[in-house]
């Protein structure tokens, strides 16, 4: 199971390490009287103070105050640079933006049980509108029991990765629009990242001070290669507010395939609906507890103040249901469910009984996914359509 606070600390370390290396390389190029290749402003200049800045964010800060507070650490996109460097800069900009939002608005992490994630991913959002969605916080983190598997496009390595943490902000890096929502899926590959140690940092800074440019070049060439796997992120802005939630992924400028964006939306929106459907004292939502602290040699960090709760399902899945629901994504989710033979029936959200014709009534009740006429199946047999079901 992923650790949400650990993931945030890891992306903060990557941000710091890349900015450190940019400064060292810029100093080398400047000494050689060549054009500096990396940014020299914003986060590239002020990165050392970001941790402290995050610790001084107050919950009562307005959007305008938060913008002014975090602006010195942003990495604004530039024109006229390589596509690869532009992507790195764009993703680095999400770090101070995301951490500042999460710090002000909640410092909360939801951990989903495997069965709950499976059920939410097998539940349609057809007919659900944005008015039905009530976020538990303006920004929060969700960690997944089973990672979402996605293949990045060729221009972004074309490799397949597993994404186990989703950061949600109800605003976007492009502007603080209260009607927008941003999603950032972080890969578990970050666990293999080895941050620059305090000793290595001192040695690099000493090499810069002494003008040992060969040593600087060798260090940065080694460390900058394959350092940044940013996962994938996308934004739903106010233009989509009138769109049914189930249709949004079709219209997005997506960094990955529609299927992966669909899964993120289904799980996150499903969590929001599920939490609203539970009684206040439900045993399926644990109390908030302190998260595991990631040891660091870089000083105090706001991620040490993270609070975590575990969210589980009211419904216990059978082995057959678990196997069936964890395959297929398109065929079953889009197939009719009126046949009387054993078949998979997707879940759905609906208004409370007696209020189905009231357009103002929120969709707060959940009919979970199920296998219809399961008793007709032979031992080991799966229902119709189960060869191709969710989360594959």
C-alpha positions as CSV (number, residue, x, y, z in Angstrom):
1,X,0.0,0.0,0.0
2,X,1.3,3.4,-0.9
3,X,2.0,6.1,1.7
4,X,0.5,9.4,0.5
5,X,2.6,11.7,2.7
6,X,5.7,9.8,1.6
7,X,4.8,10.4,-2.0
8,X,4.5,14.2,-1.4
9,X,7.8,14.2,0.4
10,X,9.4,12.3,-2.5
11,X,8.2,14.8,-5.2
12,X,9.4,17.6,-3.0
13,X,12.9,16.1,-2.8
14,X,12.9,15.6,-6.6
15,X,12.0,19.3,-7.0
16,X,14.8,20.3,-4.7
17,X,17.4,18.1,-6.4
18,X,16.6,19.2,-9.9
19,X,16.7,22.9,-8.9
20,X,20.1,22.2,-7.2
21,X,21.5,20.6,-10.3
22,X,20.1,23.4,-12.6
23,X,21.9,26.0,-10.5
24,X,25.2,24.0,-10.7
25,X,24.9,23.5,-14.5
26,X,24.0,27.1,-15.0
27,X,27.1,28.2,-13.1
28,X,29.2,25.9,-15.3
29,X,27.8,27.2,-18.5
30,X,28.2,30.8,-17.3
31,X,31.8,30.2,-16.4
32,X,32.4,28.8,-19.9
33,X,30.7,32.0,-21.3
34,X,27.9,29.9,-22.8
35,X,24.1,30.5,-22.7
36,X,22.7,29.0,-19.5
37,X,20.3,26.1,-20.4
38,X,18.1,26.1,-17.3
39,X,15.9,28.5,-15.5
40,X,17.5,31.0,-13.2
41,X,14.4,32.5,-11.6
42,X,11.4,31.4,-9.6
43,X,11.8,28.0,-8.0
44,X,15.2,27.6,-9.6
45,X,16.5,30.5,-7.5
46,X,14.4,30.1,-4.3
47,X,14.0,26.3,-4.0
48,X,15.9,26.1,-0.7
49,X,13.2,28.1,1.1
50,X,10.2,26.1,-0.2
51,X,10.0,23.7,2.8
52,X,9.9,26.6,5.3
53,X,7.4,28.5,3.1
54,X,5.1,25.5,3.2
55,X,5.3,25.3,7.0
56,X,4.1,28.9,7.2
57,X,1.0,28.5,5.2
58,X,-2.1,29.2,7.3
59,X,-5.5,27.5,6.8
60,X,-7.2,30.9,6.7
61,X,-5.1,32.2,3.8
62,X,-7.1,33.6,0.9
63,X,-6.4,32.5,-2.7
64,X,-4.7,35.8,-3.3
65,X,-2.5,35.5,-0.2
66,X,-1.6,31.9,-1.1
67,X,-0.6,33.0,-4.7
68,X,1.6,35.7,-3.4
69,X,3.1,33.3,-0.8
70,X,4.0,30.5,-3.2
71,X,4.7,32.5,-6.4
72,X,8.5,32.7,-5.8
73,X,8.7,28.9,-5.9
74,X,6.8,28.4,-9.1
75,X,8.5,27.1,-12.3
76,X,6.6,28.9,-15.0
77,X,6.5,27.4,-18.5
78,X,8.8,29.0,-21.1
79,X,8.8,29.0,-24.9
80,X,11.7,28.1,-27.2
81,X,12.9,25.1,-25.2
82,X,13.0,21.4,-25.9
83,X,9.8,19.5,-25.4
84,X,11.5,17.3,-22.8
85,X,12.7,20.3,-20.7
86,X,9.3,22.0,-21.1
87,X,7.6,18.9,-19.6
88,X,10.0,18.8,-16.7
89,X,9.4,22.5,-16.0
90,X,5.6,22.1,-16.2
91,X,5.7,19.1,-13.8
92,X,8.0,20.8,-11.4
93,X,5.5,23.7,-11.2
94,X,2.9,21.3,-10.0
95,X,5.0,20.6,-6.9
96,X,4.7,24.0,-5.1
97,X,1.2,24.4,-6.4
98,X,0.0,21.0,-5.2
99,X,1.8,21.0,-1.8
100,X,0.6,24.6,-1.0
101,X,-3.0,23.7,-1.8
102,X,-2.9,20.5,0.2
103,X,-1.1,22.2,3.1
104,X,-3.7,25.0,3.4
105,X,-6.9,23.0,2.7
106,X,-6.5,19.7,4.5
107,X,-3.2,17.9,5.0
108,X,-5.4,14.8,4.7
109,X,-4.8,11.4,3.0
110,X,-7.6,8.8,2.3
111,X,-6.4,5.2,2.0
112,X,-8.8,3.0,0.1
113,X,-9.3,-0.7,0.7
114,X,-8.8,-3.1,-2.2
115,X,-12.5,-4.1,-2.4
116,X,-13.8,-0.5,-2.2
117,X,-11.5,0.6,-5.0
118,X,-12.6,-2.4,-7.1
119,X,-16.3,-1.5,-6.5
120,X,-15.9,2.2,-7.2
121,X,-14.0,1.4,-10.4
122,X,-16.8,-0.9,-11.5
123,X,-19.5,1.7,-10.8
124,X,-20.7,4.0,-13.6
125,X,-20.9,7.8,-13.2
126,X,-23.6,7.9,-15.9
127,X,-26.1,10.7,-15.1
128,X,-23.9,12.1,-12.2
129,X,-23.4,15.8,-12.5
130,X,-20.9,18.1,-10.7
131,X,-23.7,19.3,-8.4
132,X,-23.9,15.8,-7.1
133,X,-20.2,15.8,-6.1
134,X,-19.3,17.3,-2.7
135,X,-15.5,17.1,-2.1
136,X,-14.5,16.2,1.5
137,X,-11.8,18.9,1.3
138,X,-10.7,21.4,-1.3
139,X,-7.4,19.4,-1.7
140,X,-6.6,15.9,-0.5
141,X,-4.7,12.7,-1.4
142,X,-6.0,9.3,-2.1
143,X,-3.8,6.2,-2.0
144,X,-4.8,3.1,-3.9
145,X,-4.5,-0.5,-2.8
146,X,-4.1,-1.6,-6.4
147,X,-2.2,0.8,-8.8
148,X,-3.7,2.1,-12.0
149,X,-1.6,0.8,-14.9
150,X,-1.0,3.2,-17.7
151,X,1.3,3.4,-20.8
152,X,2.7,6.8,-21.4
153,X,2.7,8.1,-25.1
154,X,5.9,7.6,-27.1
155,X,6.9,11.2,-26.6
156,X,6.9,10.6,-22.9
157,X,9.0,7.4,-23.0
158,X,6.2,5.0,-24.1
159,X,6.8,2.9,-20.9
160,X,4.2,1.3,-18.8
161,X,4.0,2.5,-15.2
162,X,1.9,1.9,-12.1
163,X,0.2,4.8,-10.3
164,X,-0.8,4.4,-6.7
165,X,-1.4,7.9,-5.4
166,X,-3.8,10.6,-6.6
167,X,-3.5,14.2,-5.5
168,X,-6.7,16.2,-5.9
169,X,-6.9,20.0,-5.9
170,X,-10.2,21.8,-6.6
171,X,-8.2,24.6,-8.3
172,X,-5.6,24.5,-11.1
173,X,-2.0,25.8,-11.6
174,X,-3.3,28.1,-14.3
175,X,-5.5,30.0,-12.0
176,X,-7.4,29.8,-8.7
177,X,-10.8,29.0,-10.2
178,X,-13.0,27.6,-7.5
179,X,-15.0,25.7,-10.1
180,X,-12.0,23.7,-11.4
181,X,-10.4,20.5,-10.3
182,X,-6.9,19.1,-10.9
183,X,-5.7,15.5,-10.6
184,X,-2.1,14.3,-10.4
185,X,-1.5,10.5,-10.4
186,X,1.9,9.7,-9.0
187,X,3.8,6.5,-9.9
188,X,5.2,3.9,-7.5
189,X,8.4,4.1,-9.5
190,X,9.3,7.1,-7.3
191,X,10.2,4.5,-4.6
192,X,13.3,3.6,-6.6
193,X,14.4,7.3,-6.6
194,X,17.6,7.9,-4.6
195,X,17.7,11.6,-3.4
196,X,20.9,13.5,-3.3
197,X,22.4,13.1,0.1
198,X,23.5,16.0,2.3
199,X,27.1,15.0,1.7
200,X,26.6,14.9,-2.1
201,X,25.0,18.3,-2.0
202,X,27.9,19.8,-0.1
203,X,30.4,18.3,-2.5
204,X,28.5,19.6,-5.5
205,X,28.3,23.1,-4.0
206,X,32.0,23.0,-3.2
207,X,32.8,22.0,-6.8
208,X,30.9,25.0,-8.0
209,X,32.6,27.3,-5.6
210,X,36.0,26.0,-6.6
211,X,35.2,26.0,-10.3
212,X,35.7,22.3,-10.7
213,X,33.4,22.2,-13.8
214,X,34.5,18.7,-14.9
215,X,33.2,17.3,-11.6
216,X,30.0,19.4,-11.8
217,X,29.3,18.1,-15.3
218,X,30.0,14.5,-14.4
219,X,27.7,14.7,-11.4
220,X,24.8,16.4,-13.1
221,X,25.0,14.3,-16.2
222,X,24.7,11.2,-14.0
223,X,22.0,12.5,-11.7
224,X,19.8,14.3,-14.1
225,X,19.3,11.3,-16.3
226,X,16.1,9.4,-15.7
227,X,15.5,11.4,-12.5
228,X,11.9,12.6,-13.2
229,X,8.9,10.4,-13.8
230,X,6.2,12.8,-13.0
231,X,3.2,10.5,-13.5
232,X,0.3,12.2,-15.3
233,X,-1.9,15.1,-14.5
234,X,-5.0,16.7,-16.0
235,X,-7.4,19.5,-15.2
236,X,-11.1,19.8,-15.4
237,X,-11.8,23.5,-15.7
238,X,-15.1,25.4,-15.4
239,X,-15.9,24.7,-19.0
240,X,-16.8,21.2,-18.0
241,X,-19.1,22.0,-15.1
242,X,-22.2,21.5,-17.2
243,X,-20.9,18.1,-18.5
244,X,-21.9,14.8,-17.0
245,X,-19.0,13.4,-15.1
246,X,-18.9,10.2,-17.1
247,X,-18.4,12.2,-20.3
248,X,-15.5,14.4,-19.2
249,X,-12.6,12.1,-20.1
250,X,-13.8,12.2,-23.8
251,X,-13.2,15.9,-24.0
252,X,-9.9,16.3,-22.0
253,X,-6.5,17.1,-23.4
254,X,-5.3,13.9,-21.9
255,X,-1.7,13.0,-21.1
256,X,-2.6,9.2,-21.2
257,X,-5.3,7.0,-22.6
258,X,-8.9,7.8,-21.8
259,X,-9.2,4.6,-19.8
260,X,-6.7,5.8,-17.2
261,X,-8.3,9.2,-16.8
262,X,-11.7,7.5,-16.5
263,X,-10.4,5.3,-13.7
264,X,-9.0,8.4,-11.8
265,X,-12.3,10.2,-12.2
266,X,-14.4,7.2,-11.3
267,X,-12.4,6.4,-8.2
268,X,-12.1,10.0,-6.9
269,X,-15.7,11.0,-7.6
270,X,-16.9,7.6,-6.3
271,X,-15.0,8.2,-3.0
272,X,-16.7,11.6,-2.7
273,X,-20.2,10.1,-3.3
274,X,-19.4,7.1,-1.0
275,X,-18.3,9.3,1.9
276,X,-21.5,11.3,1.7
277,X,-23.6,8.1,1.6
278,X,-22.2,6.8,4.9
279,X,-23.5,7.8,8.4
280,X,-21.4,10.1,10.4
281,X,-20.2,7.4,12.7
282,X,-19.6,4.7,10.1
283,X,-17.1,2.0,11.0
284,X,-16.0,2.0,7.4
285,X,-14.2,5.3,7.8
286,X,-11.4,5.2,10.4
287,X,-10.5,8.1,12.7
288,X,-7.7,10.4,11.5
289,X,-4.3,9.3,12.6
290,X,-0.8,10.6,12.2
291,X,0.9,9.3,9.1
292,X,4.2,7.5,9.0
293,X,7.0,10.1,9.0
294,X,9.6,9.8,6.3
295,X,13.1,10.4,7.9
296,X,14.8,13.4,6.2
297,X,18.0,15.2,6.5
298,X,16.5,18.3,5.0
299,X,14.7,19.8,7.9
300,X,11.0,19.8,9.0
301,X,8.4,19.3,6.3
302,X,4.7,19.9,6.2
303,X,4.1,16.3,5.2
304,X,5.0,15.3,8.8
305,X,1.7,16.8,9.8
306,X,-0.4,14.6,7.4
307,X,-3.4,12.9,8.8
308,X,-4.6,9.6,7.3
309,X,-7.9,7.7,7.4
310,X,-8.7,4.3,5.9
311,X,-12.0,3.9,3.9
312,X,-13.4,0.5,3.4
313,X,-16.5,-1.0,1.7
314,X,-19.7,-1.9,3.4
315,X,-19.9,-4.9,1.0
316,X,-17.7,-7.9,1.3
317,X,-16.8,-9.3,-2.2
318,X,-16.7,-12.9,-2.9
319,X,-13.6,-14.4,-4.6
320,X,-15.6,-14.7,-7.9
321,X,-16.8,-11.1,-7.7
322,X,-13.3,-9.8,-7.0
323,X,-11.9,-11.7,-10.0
324,X,-14.8,-10.6,-12.3
325,X,-14.8,-6.9,-11.3
326,X,-11.0,-6.6,-11.7
327,X,-11.0,-7.5,-15.4
328,X,-12.6,-5.5,-18.3
329,X,-13.0,-1.8,-18.6
330,X,-14.8,-1.0,-21.8
331,X,-16.9,-3.9,-22.8
332,X,-18.6,-4.5,-19.5
333,X,-18.9,-0.9,-18.5
334,X,-20.6,-0.1,-21.7
335,X,-22.6,-3.2,-22.2
336,X,-26.4,-3.6,-21.5
337,X,-27.3,-5.5,-18.4
338,X,-30.8,-6.8,-19.2
339,X,-29.9,-10.4,-20.1
340,X,-31.2,-13.0,-17.7
341,X,-28.2,-15.3,-18.0
342,X,-25.4,-14.8,-15.4
343,X,-23.8,-11.5,-16.2
344,X,-21.9,-8.6,-14.7
345,X,-24.1,-5.5,-13.8
346,X,-22.2,-2.3,-13.2
347,X,-22.9,-0.2,-10.2
348,X,-24.5,3.3,-10.3
349,X,-25.3,6.3,-8.1
350,X,-28.9,7.5,-7.8
351,X,-31.1,9.8,-5.9
352,X,-32.8,8.5,-2.7
353,X,-35.9,6.4,-3.2
354,X,-39.0,8.6,-3.5
355,X,-36.9,11.5,-5.0
356,X,-36.0,10.1,-8.3
357,X,-37.9,12.7,-10.2
358,X,-36.6,15.6,-8.2
359,X,-33.7,17.1,-10.2
360,X,-32.5,19.1,-7.1
361,X,-32.1,15.9,-5.0
362,X,-28.4,14.8,-4.9
363,X,-27.3,11.3,-5.9
364,X,-26.4,10.0,-2.5
365,X,-27.3,6.3,-2.8
366,X,-25.1,3.6,-4.3
367,X,-26.3,0.4,-6.0
368,X,-23.1,-1.6,-6.0
369,X,-21.7,-3.7,-8.9
370,X,-22.9,-7.3,-8.8
371,X,-23.1,-10.6,-10.6
372,X,-26.7,-11.2,-11.6
373,X,-27.9,-14.9,-11.3
374,X,-24.5,-15.9,-9.9
375,X,-26.0,-19.1,-8.6
376,X,-26.4,-20.3,-12.2
377,X,-22.6,-20.3,-12.8
378,X,-20.6,-23.5,-12.6
379,X,-17.6,-23.7,-10.2
380,X,-14.8,-21.5,-11.5
381,X,-16.9,-20.0,-14.3
382,X,-17.1,-16.3,-14.7
383,X,-20.1,-14.3,-15.9
384,X,-20.7,-13.0,-19.4
385,X,-18.2,-10.3,-20.4
386,X,-15.8,-11.0,-17.5
387,X,-13.0,-12.0,-19.8
388,X,-12.3,-8.4,-20.7
389,X,-13.6,-6.3,-16.6
390,X,-12.0,-3.4,-14.8
391,X,-8.6,-2.5,-13.5
392,X,-6.8,-4.9,-15.9
